[in-house]
Amino acid sequence: MRMLIFGIALLFGVDASAQPILAREPHTLPPFAVVYVQNKSCSYGKVLRVVGSLKGLQRKRTCVSVSSAHAEF
């Protein structure tokens, strides 16, 4: 019985921690926050990883594979 409850809790915990992939890059993004954006700037099977920056600096944008985007969080 304990294993069943533990398995269900683990299953829901993994689903709750998944990082969604957005359609558009957000206008405001807190410093060092990470979002994943699906757009045409990256090749097939990759998403754009955007890291927020401090005021006055450019955001860091890199293309990463979809599988690494889900595994990173």
Secondary structure, DSSP 8 states (H G I E B T S, - for coil): -HHHHHHHHHHHHHHHT---EESS--S---TT-EEEE--TTS-TTEEEEEE---TTS--EEEEEEHHHHHHH-
